[in-house]
């Protein structure tokens, strides 16, 4: 099964570029011609997410199907062989062909023709920042969200299959993040993101359609650095943020009405710097977790009343990002990617794990930082994190795998 796709072709050369899929009858599909300096995206011209790169194991298989790339008078053959993407400058099959320069991992390729006319590849990353979030709004349905060039990317999982990536238009001011997401009732959820004007923007999924972007003002006199959101019972949820003054702020939605921002303070011994995450582990019980400038994760939780700040420590390597999810009653995890490129987690199930657990990283690379966790049914949850190679990975039941990059 093909796991690598050409998402876009960018011609940075002065030559005309033609890309096509050839088989034994020399019939063509996904045919595209680019003038000098022109770019195309397959999802825009063919209403398909991307162009699969054919897997080739022999010369006969190559004759049956491969991609031909013409740059001026030069011909290249593009195909997958021995778990790598090959670009043969003779336009033929050769087991000694080196991998496509610049490309690593599986997923979606941005195929780029340099100014020297030589093709190379880049991973079409889901996001280009540290902002990654997720939300499950109904049993066995959830989605990942991230920002790329100021626009919101969505990749949904429905029951058993990943859907193709979607991108939303942005508010007039543009989005810079951070972002967060929350579902407050089955079939409804919202995405919150900071705009370039430092205000909070909301986009809601309302059972079968998306709302337009709505705007919420930030706390008076404070710019927020990080966001999280949590729902603790039907139609009640809150947005929290870390301010540039090191304090935690919260804004609560109760059935039909938003309350004003509340300054929730900070630990006595440090300022909060973020990131932060929030999680509900049983009805009417939820917690906020934020990184302090002392390098530790600090917790403040709500029952009948708010608790005092509690230090839950940190792994051996300093954390860069934070996420959380609950998968059973009174069972949840706080996790983050650390400076050493590994994922660490500390679990709570009626009591805290003694130490932070080292969950490692994919075999082929370290993690870059963006991470999110989501539970889509009782007892099932997964982590999603972007590698330093730009590929999105899933950690589920102790095993790392590549998320379809389309």
Residue pairs with C-beta under 8 A, 6 or more apart in sequence:
2 52
2 53
2 54
2 55
2 80
3 106
3 107
3 402
3 404
4 52
4 53
4 80
4 85
4 106
4 107
4 108
4 109
4 405
5 49
5 50
5 51
5 52
5 53
5 107
5 108
5 109
5 405
5 406
6 19
6 42
6 50
6 51
6 53
6 67
6 78
6 108
6 109
6 111
7 41
7 42
7 43
7 49
7 50
7 108
7 109
7 110
7 124
7 405
7 406
8 39
8 40
8 41
8 42
8 110
8 111
8 124
9 17
9 19
9 32
9 34
9 39
9 40
9 111
9 112
9 113
10 39
10 110
10 111
10 112
10 113
11 17
11 34
11 35
11 36
11 37
11 38
11 39
11 113
12 37
12 112
12 113
12 114
12 115
13 36
13 71
13 72
13 113
13 114
13 115
13 116
13 117
14 36
14 115
14 117
15 36
15 71
15 72
15 113
15 117
16 33
16 34
16 35
16 36
16 70
16 72
17 33
17 34
17 38
17 69
17 70
17 71
17 113
18 31
18 32
18 33
18 34
18 68
18 69
18 70
19 30
19 31
19 32
19 34
19 51
19 67
19 68
19 69
19 70
19 111
20 28
20 29
20 30
20 31
20 32
20 67
20 68
21 28
21 29
21 30
21 31
21 51
21 54
21 65
21 66
21 67
21 68
22 28
22 65
22 66
22 67
22 68
23 64
23 65
24 63
24 64
30 42
30 46
30 51
32 40
32 42
32 45
34 40
34 113
42 48
42 49
42 50
42 51
43 49
43 50
43 164
49 108
49 164
49 165
49 406
50 108
50 406
51 67
53 67
53 78
53 79
53 80
53 85
53 109
54 65
54 66
54 67
54 79
54 80
55 61
55 79
55 80
55 81
56 62
56 65
56 66
56 79
56 80
56 81
56 86
56 93
57 81
58 93
59 93
61 93
62 77
62 79
62 92
62 93
66 77
66 78
66 79
66 93
67 77
67 78
67 79
68 75
68 76
68 77
68 78
68 91
69 75
69 76
69 77
69 78
69 87
69 111
69 119
70 76
71 113
71 117
71 118
71 119
72 117
74 89
74 117
75 90
75 91
76 87
76 88
76 89
76 91
76 119
77 86
77 87
77 88
77 90
77 91
77 92
77 93
78 85
78 86
78 87
78 88
78 100
78 111
78 119
79 85
79 86
79 88
79 93
80 86
81 93
81 95
81 97
82 95
84 99
84 100
85 99
85 100
85 103
85 109
85 121
86 97
86 98
86 99
86 100
87 97
87 98
87 99
87 100
87 101
87 119
87 121
88 94
88 97
100 109
100 119
100 120
100 121
101 118
101 119
101 120
101 121
102 112
102 120
102 121
102 122
103 109
103 120
103 121
103 122
103 123
104 123
104 364
104 365
104 389
104 390
104 391
105 123
105 364
105 365
105 387
105 389
105 390
105 391
105 402
106 391
106 402
106 405
107 123
107 124
107 390
107 391
107 392
107 402
107 403
107 404
107 405
108 123
108 124
108 405
108 406
109 121
109 122
109 123
109 124
110 121
110 122
110 123
110 124
111 119
111 121
112 119
112 120
112 121
112 122
113 119
114 120
122 390
123 389
123 390
123 391
123 405
124 390
124 405
125 148
125 386
125 390
125 391
125 392
126 132
126 144
126 146
126 148
126 153
126 155
126 165
126 386
126 392
126 403
126 405
127 146
127 147
127 148
127 153
127 370
127 386
128 147
128 148
128 149
129 146
129 147
129 148
129 177
129 370
130 177
130 178
130 275
130 320
130 321
130 369
130 370
131 146
131 147
131 177
131 178
131 179
131 193
131 370
132 144
132 145
132 146
132 370
132 371
132 372
132 384
132 385
132 386
133 144
133 145
133 146
133 179
133 180
133 181
133 191
133 372
134 142
134 143
134 144
134 145
134 181
134 372
134 373
134 374
134 384
135 142
135 143
135 145
135 181
135 182
135 183
135 189
135 191
135 374
136 142
136 183
136 374
136 375
136 376
137 183
137 186
137 187
137 188
137 189
137 205
138 186
138 187
139 376
139 377
140 158
140 159
140 376
140 377
141 156
141 157
141 158
141 159
141 376
142 156
142 157
142 374
142 376
143 154
143 155
143 156
143 157
144 154
144 155
144 156
144 372
144 374
144 384
144 392
144 403
145 152
145 153
145 154
145 179
145 181
145 191
146 152
146 153
146 179
146 370
147 153
147 175
147 176
147 177
147 179
147 193
148 167
150 170
150 174
150 175
150 176
150 196
151 167
151 168
151 169
151 170
151 175
152 167
152 168
152 170
152 175
152 179
152 191
152 193
152 203
153 165
153 166
153 167
154 165
154 166
154 167
154 168
155 162
155 163
155 164
155 165
155 166
155 403
156 162
156 163
156 166
157 163
157 376
162 403
162 404
162 406
164 406
165 406
168 203
168 210
170 213
171 195
171 201
171 213
171 215
173 195
173 196
173 197
173 199
174 195
174 196
175 193
175 194
175 195
175 196
175 201
176 194
176 195
176 196
177 193
177 194
178 193
178 194
178 225
178 226
178 227
178 275
179 191
179 192
179 193
179 194
179 227
180 191
180 192
180 193
180 227
180 228
180 229
180 239
181 189
181 190
181 191
181 192
181 229
182 189
182 190
182 192
182 229
182 230
182 231
182 237
182 239
183 189
183 231
184 190
184 231
184 234
184 235
184 236
184 237
184 253
185 234
185 235
187 207
188 204
188 205
188 206
188 207
189 204
189 205
190 202
190 203
190 204
190 205
190 229
191 202
191 203
191 204
192 200
192 201
192 202
192 227
192 229
192 239
193 200
193 201
193 227
194 200
194 201
194 224
194 227
195 201
195 215
198 218
198 223
198 224
199 215
199 216
199 217
199 218
200 215
200 216
200 217
200 218
200 224
200 227
200 239
200 241
201 213
201 214
201 215
201 216
202 211
202 213
202 214
202 215
202 216
203 210
203 211
203 212
203 213
203 214
204 210
204 211
204 214
205 211
216 239
216 251
216 258
218 224
218 241
218 261
219 241
219 243
219 249
219 261
219 263
220 261
222 243
222 244
222 245
222 247
222 249
223 243
223 244
224 241
224 242
224 243
224 244
224 249
225 241
225 242
225 243
225 244
225 273
225 274
226 241
226 242
226 274
226 275
226 276
226 290
227 239
227 240
227 241
227 276
228 239
228 240
228 241
228 276
228 277
228 278
228 288
229 237
229 238
229 239
229 240
229 278
230 237
230 238
230 240
230 278
230 279
230 280
230 286
230 288
231 237
231 280
232 280
232 283
232 284
232 285
232 286
232 302
233 283
233 284
235 253
235 254
235 255
236 252
236 253
236 254
236 255
237 252
237 253
238 250
238 251
238 252
238 253
238 278
239 250
239 251
240 248
240 249
240 250
240 251
240 264
240 276
240 278
240 288
241 248
241 249
241 250
241 276
242 248
242 249
242 272
242 273
242 274
242 275
242 276
242 290
243 249
245 271
246 266
246 270
246 271
246 272
246 273
246 293
247 263
247 264
247 265
247 266
247 271
247 272
248 263
248 264
248 265
248 266
248 272
248 276
248 288
248 290
248 300
249 261
249 262
249 263
249 264
250 261
250 262
250 264
250 288
251 258
251 259
251 260
251 261
251 262
252 258
252 259
252 262
253 259
264 288
264 300
264 306
265 309
266 272
266 292
266 309
267 292
267 298
267 309
267 311
268 309
269 292
269 294
270 292
270 293
270 294
270 296
270 298
271 292
271 293
272 290
272 291
272 292
272 293
272 298
273 291
273 292
273 293
274 290
274 291
275 290
275 291
275 321
275 322
275 336
276 288
276 289
276 290
276 291
276 322
277 288
277 289
277 290
277 322
277 323
277 324
277 334
278 286
278 287
278 288
278 289
278 324
279 286
279 287
279 289
279 324
279 325
279 326
279 332
279 334
280 286
280 326
281 287
281 326
281 329
281 330
281 331
281 332
281 348
282 329
282 330
284 303
285 301
285 302
285 303
286 301
286 302
287 299
287 300
287 301
287 302
288 299
288 300
288 301
289 297
289 298
289 299
289 312
289 322
289 324
289 334
290 297
290 298
290 322
291 297
291 298
291 319
291 322
291 336
292 298
295 314
295 318
295 319
296 311
296 312
296 313
296 314
297 311
297 312
297 313
297 314
297 319
297 322
297 334
297 336
297 346
298 309
298 310
298 311
298 312
299 307
299 309
299 310
299 311
299 312
300 306
300 307
300 308
300 309
300 310
301 307
301 310
312 334
312 346
312 352
313 346
313 356
314 356
315 336
315 338
315 344
315 356
315 358
316 338
316 356
317 338
317 339
317 340
317 342
317 344
318 338
318 339
319 336
319 337
319 338
319 339
319 344
320 336
320 337
320 338
320 339
320 369
321 336
321 337
321 369
321 370
321 371
322 334
322 335
322 336
323 334
323 335
323 336
323 371
323 372
323 373
323 383
324 332
324 333
324 334
324 335
324 373
325 332
325 333
325 373
325 374
325 375
325 381
326 332
326 375
327 333
327 375
327 378
327 379
327 380
327 381
328 349
328 378
328 379
330 348
330 349
330 350
331 347
331 348
331 349
332 347
332 348
333 345
333 346
333 347
333 348
333 373
333 381
334 345
334 346
334 347
334 348
335 343
335 344
335 345
335 346
335 359
335 371
335 373
335 383
336 343
336 344
336 371
337 343
337 344
337 367
337 368
337 369
337 370
337 371
337 385
338 344
340 366
341 361
341 365
341 366
341 367
341 368
341 388
342 358
342 359
342 360
342 361
342 366
342 367
343 359
343 360
343 361
343 367
343 371
343 383
343 385
343 395
344 356
344 357
344 358
344 359
345 356
345 357
345 359
345 383
346 352
346 353
346 355
346 356
346 357
347 353
347 357
359 383
359 395
360 400
361 367
361 385
361 387
361 400
362 387
362 393
362 400
363 400
364 387
364 389
365 387
365 388
365 389
365 391
366 387
366 388
367 385
367 386
367 387
367 388
367 393
368 385
368 386
368 387
368 388
368 390
369 386
370 385
370 386
371 383
371 384
371 385
371 386
372 383
372 384
372 385
373 381
373 382
373 383
373 384
374 381
374 382
374 384
375 381
382 394
382 395
382 396
383 394
383 395
383 396
384 392
384 393
384 394
384 395
384 403
385 392
385 393
385 395
386 392
386 393
387 393
391 402
391 403
391 405
392 402
392 403
392 405
393 400
393 401
393 402
393 403
394 400
394 401
394 402
394 403
